[in-house]
């Protein structure tokens, strides 16, 4: 059977071709509306916060010593709105301490300036136990301040969970358990060229500085200057004072000495 359209006679195959052409017409039109050679931008990915979201609070169960019950530390958040980039801004408002299976807190972790706390980086172990005074009992560390250069600051409570301003002032740290000392450092920039580092021993549950290393940059001389002081008796004395290499000083690089720790 044939069908007449506009004076033309079409068979079955002709009508089929016409139907296909008409069905494809919208897609050709859509393609014609796109700019040739220009890729369509992908949909923007959802932003992932660079800081941890503390708005839901949380709990940490820790073992302080084998002869003691486990303690639960319940985080009470200070809920804040995310910043303009979508990064979480909630911080800690309070920490309750529970012993064993008790549902009533035995105390609160006080002494820390929660108002000045920064939201911790995503993935950071911002609440953890550390035996700072090497007495066999785990103490509590909460990260409160951090930066891109690796510097950090935290609040520290020694067992029985009393706040220690002396330990909390140490900054970025690592423990030398073999020698029962604490090593701290601060990166001032220039790829670590400007820095300070200290070593502490523990006396009467307090950190006592036994070594200090400080390196600065002198803009006028265009040189690094390294000064090391060490504990001798009851006083810190200078044991190393050296300027770095320059066109007029071909000597060793700054802070290249046996006792350096940074």
N, C-alpha and C positions, 0 to 999 in steps of 0.2 A: 504494500500500500504506500502511496506517495502523498505528501502533503504540500500544498502550495503556500509559500510565504512571500509576500511582496512581489509576486510575479515569478519567483523562482520555484522550481520543483525539487523537493528534497526527498531522498529515500530514507530508509531506517538508519543507515550509517551516517548520512548527512545530519539527521536530527540528533544523533548521539554526539557527533562532534560539536554541534552547536550548543548542546546542553553542557558539555564539558567546558567549552570556552566560556560560557556564561558563569559557570560555577567558579572558575579560576579568576574571573575579572576582579573581584574584590581584593584578592591577595596581591594582584599586580598593581592595583591602585595604592594599596598600603605601602608596597615597596617603593613606588614612585614618590611617595610623600617623604621617605627617609632621605637624608643627605647622602649622596654616594661617597663611599670611601671613609665614612665616619662611624666608628664603632659605638654602639650604644653603651653608656656607662652602667656598670653593675649596681645593684641596689646596695646602699651603704650597710656595712656590717654593724651589728650591735656593739656598743662600746663596752669594754671590759674594764672595770675599775682597777686602778693600780694599787688601791688600798683595800684592806680587809673590811668587810661589813660587820661591825660590832653591834648593830642596832638590835639584833636578836639576843644579845647576851651570850651566855654559855656557862659551862662548868668544866673544871679540871680536877681530876682525881689523882692525887700523887701520894707516893710512899716516901716519907721523910726519913725514916729509919726502920730497920727490921723489927725493933722492939716496940714500935708505936703503931696505933691504928692508922689507916689511911685517912687523909684529909681531903675534903672537897672544897674547892674555891669557886664560888658562884659569882659570875660577872654581872653586875647591874649596869646597864648601858646608859649613857647620856646621849639620847637619840638626836641626831642632827640631820638636816637635809643634805643631799649630795651636792657637790659643787657644780659649777657651770659645765664641767666636762663629764659629769656623771660619776665622779670618784666618791666613794663612801667617806663620810666625815664624822660618823658617830664614834665616840670614845668611851672610856670607862667613867662611871660616876661613883661606883662603890664596889668593893669585893668583900663578900661574906665568907667566913671560914666555918666549916662544919667538921666535926670529928666523928669518924666511924659512920654509923647509920643514923646519927642524930638529925632531926629535922629542924633543930633550933641552932642558929649560929652561935659559936662560942666567942667570936670576936669579929672585927672588921679590920681590913688592912688600911691603916691610917698613916698620915705623914706625907703622902705623895701629893703633888700638885696636879690633880687630875685635869683642872681647867686648862693647863698649859700643855696637855698631852697631844701628840699628833697621831692620827689614825695610822696603825702599823701597815707596812707594805704587804701586799697580797703574797701569801705563801711563807711569810716570816713566822718563826716560832717566837712570838712576842711575849708569851707567858711560859716560863719554864723554871725548873729547879736547878740550882747550882750550889755546891758546897763551897762558898766563898772563903770561909775561915778555917777550912780543913779540920773540922771537929767531928766529922762523921755524920752530921745531920744536914739534910738538904735545906737550902734557903730558897727564897722566892725572888725571882727577877721578872719585872714587867718593863718591856720596852716602851719608852715615852717620847723619844726624839731620835730622828735619823736623817741622814742626808745622802746625796748622790756620791759623795767622795768616800763613803764607807764609814763615816763617823756615826756614833750612836750614843745614846744616854738612856739610863733606865733607873727605876726605883727598886731598891733592894731591902728585903726584910729577912733578918737572921732568925733562925729558930730560937725561941718561941714566937716567931712572926712579929718581931718588933722592928720598926723602921730604923735603918742605919743611914744617916746623912753622909757619913764618911765613905761608906762603900758606894752609895748612890752617886757620888761625885766622880767616880773613877772613869766613866766614859767607856769607850770601846775596849774590850778586855779579852784575854785568854788566860787560862790557868796552867801553871807549871806544877802539876801535882807531885812530881818527884822531888822538887825542891821546896814545895809549899810556898810558892810565890805567885803573885799576880802581875801580868804584864799588860800595860795599857798603851794606847797610841792614838794620835790624832793626825789626820792628813790635812795639810793646809793648802795643797794644790801643787802645780808644776810637776805633775806625775809623781807625787810623793817627795819631791825635792825639798819642799817646805813641810816640816813635820815635827812632832814631838813624841817621845816615848818614855815610859817610866816602868820601874819595877818596884814591887812592894812585898814586904814580908808582913806577917800577921803578929801583932803584939797586943795582948789583952782584948781580943776581938775587934781590933782596929787595924786598918792598913797603914803601914809605916814605910815611907819611901826610902829606898836604898840606892836607887840609880835613876838618873834623868839624862835624857839625850834630846837636844833641841837644835834644829837646823833652820836657819832663816836665809832669805835672799837679800843681799845688799844691792839696791838699785844703782847707787852711785859707783860702787866698785865692780858691779856686774859679776859678783861672786857669791857663792854660798858660804855661810859661816856656821860652823858646828861647834857646840859647847856641850861637854859631858861633865856632870857632877855626880859624885858617889858619896855614900855615907861613910864617914870615918869617925868613929866614936859616936858622938851625939850631934855631929854637924855634917852638912853636905859641903864637900870641897870640890873644886874644879880639877879634873884629872885629864881633860883633853880639850884643847882650844885650837881650832884649825880653820884656815880659809881654804876654799876650793881652788881648783885649777883656773888659771887665767893666762893671758899672754905674758904677764910678768911673774907668774907663779906656776912653774911646771910641776909642783909637788902633787901628792896624792889627792884624789877626789875627797870632798868633805865627808866626814863621819865614816871614813874607812879606817876602822880600828878594831881590835879584837873583841871589845865588849859591846859593839853595836847590836841593837836588837830590832831596828826598823829596816 
